[in-house]
Amino acid sequence: MRLIVIGGVAAGMSAASQARRADPNAEIIVLEKGGDVSYGACGLPYKLPPAARMEDLQVISAERFREERKIDVRLWHEVERIDRDAREVSGRSRDGAFALGYDKLIICTGARVWTPPITGLETLWWRGAYPLKTLEDGRLIKAALTANPPRHVVVIGAGYIGLEATENFAEMGAAVTVVEALPEILPWLPAAQRARLMDEAAAHGVEMLVGTRVESLARVGETIQVTTSQRLLEADLVLVATGVRPESGLAEAAGLRLGAAGAIALDASLRTSDPHILAAGDCADAIHAITGASVWVPLALRANRAGKLAGDNACGRDRRAPPVLGTAVFKFFGLEIARTGLSSDEAAAAGLDAAAVEIVAGTRAGYYPGGGKLSVWLLGERGTGRLLGCCMVGPEAAAHKIDTVAAALHAGLTAEQLHAMDLAYAPPFGPSWSPLLIAASQLSKALS
Ligand SMILES: Cc1cc2nc3c(=O)[nH]c(=O)nc-3n(C[C@H](O)[C@H](O)[C@H](O)COP(=O)(O)OP(=O)(O)OC[C@H]3O[C@@H](n4cnc5c(N)ncnc54)[C@H](O)[C@@H]3O)c2cc1C
């Protein structure tokens, strides 16, 4: 059996490794268009400061995959076409054109950077204006930062990657301006929690320009002039963090069915609309645990898990991909920001009759020093009392407490059942009535 995997990061190398475990005799070839495989993209913002090493993000090298797992990793091999009738992929490598037949194919092409329509951006890409998507992007930004430690950085886009990078630029001593085109940052966050992020930015000297569009970039001497809909900014370095889209063009051209956001549509066994082709990771869709709808959730655990399952299924097993909740967390200076399940807008779009409560409570017992305030926003369904979603922001506790809510959502619990849960307590970790239990109690009343 010859298995070909396209793409060699989280989903692709998980798929290839699991296929090797499932079938010691299979011929497994990974075709990766870049020069790196198996790296921790999530760590990129944290490796920007001079003291951190970008290369530490490399998990297992291509050589080790070849030697230890007998996986034929081919770098600099870009697949340009999938011929489903001939069961063949073809493309271009540094040695010229290639074509390879397959018995099973797993598409793990991930996501691609979305290039916003900004005049002058094309000429400044990787020469002053950078995306932060791949390990190579990280190396290029780091080289630029090392050559010219920036005094002023403009970050375009206030999503979690833009904000994580902002923190790291600021800690390098740069003055950072974040420019966000939407009227508010992170629209899925409730307004009061969003305000805490804005306050945190201000407390660390970061300027946030929301409802502001970057119109053009131009290099003038050593400086990049950033023309926005509000005013002119000057930067030594511009980070373009305006989001990603599923890299599903190959699949689309091959006539495979697409799902949410144009990601490759999969069945529960990660098969595409062609039974010989599976897909996993950011290029593909998933099923939402609450709505049952196709969703696009480009996150790492999901990519690794789907890759593993696809690797098994390509070798004849039939393992089902669990549904997703979009559980996510990130850090912004002294705050943890976490979410799971649906936002108000997503619940409304799914036709759910939802109500929310929001509470603020201490992250430690009142008499125990330190800590701060945790904001908990909890959403549930009127009538059934079922939990639908949660967002938390606080100086500590949010990152871990969100997992309790994710478990409750997976189990289909009601607000009342969450309130009845026997959760851990000790003064350094919260009041005996955890902020989560207080929110669940209030939500249960609001829903009845
Ligand atoms: C800066 C940053 C921070 C992040 N932080 C977090 C976090 O904190 N938590 C979290 O859950 N997620 C995070 N993520 C998201 C997470 O990294 C992704 O969900 C994960 O990397 C997806 O893995 P993937 O294998 O599906 O796709 P990708 O990582 O996009 O890899 C796809 C690979 O396919 C290759 N490829 C594409 N087309 C072809 C082709 N035609 N031929 C050959 N090869 C091809 C690409 O070169 C690429 O190497 C972060 C992402 C970034 C960029």
Ligand as a Chemical Component Dictionary entry (heavy atoms), coordinates in Angstrom:
data_LIG
# 
_chem_comp.id                   LIG 
_chem_comp.type                 NON-POLYMER 
_chem_comp.pdbx_formal_charge   0 
_chem_comp.three_letter_code    LIG 
# 
loop_
_chem_comp_atom.comp_id 
_chem_comp_atom.atom_id 
_chem_comp_atom.alt_atom_id 
_chem_comp_atom.type_symbol 
_chem_comp_atom.charge 
_chem_comp_atom.model_Cartn_x 
_chem_comp_atom.model_Cartn_y 
_chem_comp_atom.model_Cartn_z 
_chem_comp_atom.pdbx_ordinal 
LIG C1  C1  C 0 1.666  32.053 15.106 1  
LIG C2  C2  C 0 0.679  30.941 15.347 2  
LIG C3  C3  C 0 0.262  30.668 16.635 3  
LIG C4  C4  C 0 -0.656 29.648 16.871 4  
LIG N1  N1  N 0 -1.029 29.398 18.155 5  
LIG C5  C5  C 0 -1.915 28.405 18.408 6  
LIG C6  C6  C 0 -2.287 28.087 19.739 7  
LIG O1  O1  O 0 -1.812 28.708 20.707 8  
LIG N2  N2  N 0 -3.180 27.091 19.933 9  
LIG C7  C7  C 0 -3.711 26.377 18.895 10 
LIG O2  O2  O 0 -4.521 25.468 19.125 11 
LIG N3  N3  N 0 -3.363 26.650 17.603 12 
LIG C8  C8  C 0 -2.478 27.628 17.353 13 
LIG N4  N4  N 0 -2.104 27.889 16.053 14 
LIG C9  C9  C 0 -2.718 27.108 14.956 15 
LIG C10 C10 C 0 -1.971 25.814 14.724 16 
LIG O3  O3  O 0 -0.609 26.079 14.588 17 
LIG C11 C11 C 0 -2.532 25.147 13.469 18 
LIG O4  O4  O 0 -3.866 24.794 13.752 19 
LIG C12 C12 C 0 -1.750 23.931 13.035 20 
LIG O5  O5  O 0 -0.424 24.249 12.716 21 
LIG C13 C13 C 0 -2.403 23.310 11.788 22 
LIG O6  O6  O 0 -1.621 22.280 11.338 23 
LIG P1  P1  P 0 -1.812 21.710 9.855  24 
LIG O7  O7  O 0 -0.836 20.586 9.721  25 
LIG O8  O8  O 0 -3.245 21.424 9.589  26 
LIG O9  O9  O 0 -1.451 22.905 8.868  27 
LIG P2  P2  P 0 -0.177 23.798 8.651  28 
LIG O10 O10 O 0 0.555  24.018 9.922  29 
LIG O11 O11 O 0 -0.668 25.005 7.906  30 
LIG O12 O12 O 0 0.753  22.933 7.692  31 
LIG C14 C14 C 0 0.396  22.643 6.372  32 
LIG C15 C15 C 0 1.640  22.285 5.577  33 
LIG O13 O13 O 0 1.224  21.905 4.266  34 
LIG C16 C16 C 0 2.159  22.396 3.329  35 
LIG N5  N5  N 0 1.502  22.487 2.024  36 
LIG C17 C17 C 0 0.440  23.274 1.687  37 
LIG N6  N6  N 0 0.126  23.103 0.384  38 
LIG C18 C18 C 0 0.986  22.168 -0.109 39 
LIG C19 C19 C 0 1.162  21.587 -1.400 40 
LIG N7  N7  N 0 0.369  21.906 -2.417 41 
LIG N8  N8  N 0 2.165  20.696 -1.570 42 
LIG C20 C20 C 0 2.975  20.343 -0.512 43 
LIG N9  N9  N 0 2.855  20.885 0.723  44 
LIG C21 C21 C 0 1.875  21.781 0.919  45 
LIG C22 C22 C 0 2.542  23.750 3.896  46 
LIG O14 O14 O 0 3.792  24.174 3.367  47 
LIG C23 C23 C 0 2.597  23.472 5.386  48 
LIG O15 O15 O 0 3.895  23.125 5.799  49 
LIG C24 C24 C 0 -1.176 28.899 15.784 50 
LIG C25 C25 C 0 -0.758 29.175 14.482 51 
LIG C26 C26 C 0 0.168  30.178 14.263 52 
LIG C27 C27 C 0 0.613  30.460 12.860 53 
# 
loop_
_chem_comp_bond.comp_id 
_chem_comp_bond.atom_id_1 
_chem_comp_bond.atom_id_2 
_chem_comp_bond.value_order 
_chem_comp_bond.pdbx_ordinal 
LIG C1  C2  SING 1  
LIG C2  C3  SING 2  
LIG C2  C26 DOUB 3  
LIG C3  C4  DOUB 4  
LIG C4  N1  SING 5  
LIG C4  C24 SING 6  
LIG N1  C5  DOUB 7  
LIG C5  C6  SING 8  
LIG C5  C8  SING 9  
LIG C6  O1  DOUB 10 
LIG C6  N2  SING 11 
LIG N2  C7  SING 12 
LIG C7  O2  DOUB 13 
LIG C7  N3  SING 14 
LIG N3  C8  DOUB 15 
LIG C8  N4  SING 16 
LIG N4  C9  SING 17 
LIG N4  C24 SING 18 
LIG C9  C10 SING 19 
LIG C10 O3  SING 20 
LIG C10 C11 SING 21 
LIG C11 O4  SING 22 
LIG C11 C12 SING 23 
LIG C12 O5  SING 24 
LIG C12 C13 SING 25 
LIG C13 O6  SING 26 
LIG O6  P1  SING 27 
LIG P1  O7  DOUB 28 
LIG P1  O8  SING 29 
LIG P1  O9  SING 30 
LIG O9  P2  SING 31 
LIG P2  O10 DOUB 32 
LIG P2  O11 SING 33 
LIG P2  O12 SING 34 
LIG O12 C14 SING 35 
LIG C14 C15 SING 36 
LIG C15 O13 SING 37 
LIG C15 C23 SING 38 
LIG O13 C16 SING 39 
LIG C16 N5  SING 40 
LIG C16 C22 SING 41 
LIG N5  C17 SING 42 
LIG N5  C21 SING 43 
LIG C17 N6  DOUB 44 
LIG N6  C18 SING 45 
LIG C18 C19 SING 46 
LIG C18 C21 DOUB 47 
LIG C19 N7  SING 48 
LIG C19 N8  DOUB 49 
LIG N8  C20 SING 50 
LIG C20 N9  DOUB 51 
LIG N9  C21 SING 52 
LIG C22 O14 SING 53 
LIG C22 C23 SING 54 
LIG C23 O15 SING 55 
LIG C24 C25 DOUB 56 
LIG C25 C26 SING 57 
LIG C26 C27 SING 58 
# 
